[in-house]
Amino acid sequence: MDSLSSKYEDKNRDHVVKILLLGLCTIVIAIFALGQGSSVNLDMLTTAKILLQIEEGSEIQRLILWEYRVPRVVFAIIAGIGLAVAGALMQGALGNPLVSPLTLGVASGAALGAAFAIFLDLTFVSELLAVLWSVVTEIIPAIPVISFVGSDLVLNAFFFALFVVYIIIKLGSVRGVTAESYILVGIAITFIAGAIVQTMVYFATAEELSQLTHWSFGSLARVDSREVWLIGGVVIFLVPKALEWSWDLNSLSIGGDEFAISTGVDPVDTRKKILVLSSLLTALIISFTGMIGFVGLAAPHMSRLIIGNDYRKLIPCSAIFGALLMLIADTIGRTIIAPVVLPVGLMLSVVGGPLFIYLLLTNRGGH
């Protein structure tokens, strides 16, 4: 027994060290990414000195670093964390290792909202929020005035993504619903939303088509610094909530619903809560970035190769891996053919496509 306890402690210690090393690697890549771009390139030491205010640097260096690159790199980390955690939660809740944050139709809902904003100029969401906020500011004058001008596409995408989340909540209330039911409903929503979007594309002008195509590639360049910190605050609040379900996910992954029930876990209620949280994370991020896919699929799988399937460690490891993948993809996209910037969603697909094929091939026989 002592030998088993010792091996368990050594294994846990080894996993913690690996997670810490991944975190350190992510910090190093982030500092490197801050120094790279199409205009001013800085070595890592100079970048770190300017960030820590040990060295002032030139005015143009400080402007580019703080106004442009810091918000982008921070958002890459936040988006990577959110999508990777959402992917790990969905895979655990649905018992399917090939599920990603785009599976349940949340991304298709966001794409439908974006298409309505672009093709039909459907902006009732921003107009409604503007009216509601003006009422709030009249009641509480201390609240600052917020302009929703120019946010039509993002707000529409988020609203329609939330509508899909509402469908997921209602589905979770249906008695006898299974994990497969969520996946099948997600596929149905994806086909329905895709058909509506394609119909609008058929009648679209060249300008409208270009706008939707650019949104669908996925990009980190659309978010300003104020939005970065707002999204970051929400992600930081939601991710620790995911860790509260680590034991429940472990029960579901070990023996399915029957084993989970024997340990006191309600699989239906737990699955509904987890899918709602992961869908909210996905909706929040992709409404700003556009379609970004493979992080939520690849990061949890890479984490399993390193620390196994214990969700107490898999969730934080997936978060770090997601941030690392997003940083690498965005840095390559910004620098490989500078000054042209390739969308991060495109770069992730280039990296994630071969990885997805590899996962399919190695998943034969259910292993």
C-alpha positions, 0 to 999 in steps of 0.5 A: 500500500505504501508503494502504491501511495508513493507511486501515486504521489510521484505521478502527481508530482510529475504531472504538476511539474509538466503543467508548470513547465507548459505554463513557463513555455507559454510565458516565453512564447508570449514574450517572443510574440510581443516582440514580433510583427510586421513593423518593429521586431524586438528580441525577447530581452528588450521586450521584457525590459520594456514591459517591466519598465527597466528600459524605456525604449523608443516612443514607437516601440512603446506605442506598438507594444502596449497599444497593439501587441499586448492586447492581441497576445493577451486575447490570444491567451484568453481565447485559447484558454476559453476554447480549450476548457470548453473542449475538455468539458464537452468531451468529458460530458458527452463521453466523445473524444472527438467533440469540440466547442463547435459540435453543439451548433453554438458556432453555427448560431454565431455564424447565422447571427453574423450573416443576418447582420451583414446581409439583412442589416438586422441590428435589433440587438444593438438597438435594443441594448442601446435603448435599455442602457439609456434607461439604466443611465437615466435611473443611475446617472453614475453609470457611464454611457456606452456606445453600441455603434459598430458592434452590430455583428458581434452582438448579433453573433452572440445573441444567436449563439445564446439562442443555441445555448437556450436550446441546449438548456431546454434539451437538458430539461427533457427527461431521458435525454442522453449524451448522443442526443446533444450531439445529434441536436447540435448536428441538426442545428449546424445543418439548419443554420448552414442552409440559411447562411448559404441561402443568403450567400447565394444572393449576396453582393461581393462586398457582403460575401467578402465581409462574411468570409473574413469573419468566418476565417477567425481573427484576433484583430477585431477586439480592442483593449477594453473588450479584451479585459472584459472578455478576460474577466468573464473567462477568469470567472467561468473557468474556475467553475469548470474545475468544480465538476472535475470529480463528476467528469471523472465519474462519467469518464470512468464508467458512464452514467450508471457508475456516476449515479452509483457515486452520487452524481446526477449525470443529466443535471451535471451534463446540462450545467457543463454544456451550458457553461462550455457553450457560453465560453464558446459563444463569448469568444467566437462572437468576437473572433469568428470561427476558430475551431481546432483549439478545443479539439487539439488541446485536450487531446495533447493534454491527455498524452501528457497527464492522462484523463484526470479532469482535476489536472486535464482542465488546467493543462488543456487551458495552458495548451490552448493558450500555447496553440493560439499564441503559436498560430497567431505569431506564425500568421503575423510573421510568416509573410509579413506585412500580410497577416494570416487569420489565426483560424486559418493557421489553426486549421493548417496545424489542426487538420493533420492533427485531427486525421492523426487522432482519427487514425489512432482512435480506431478500435475505441482506443 
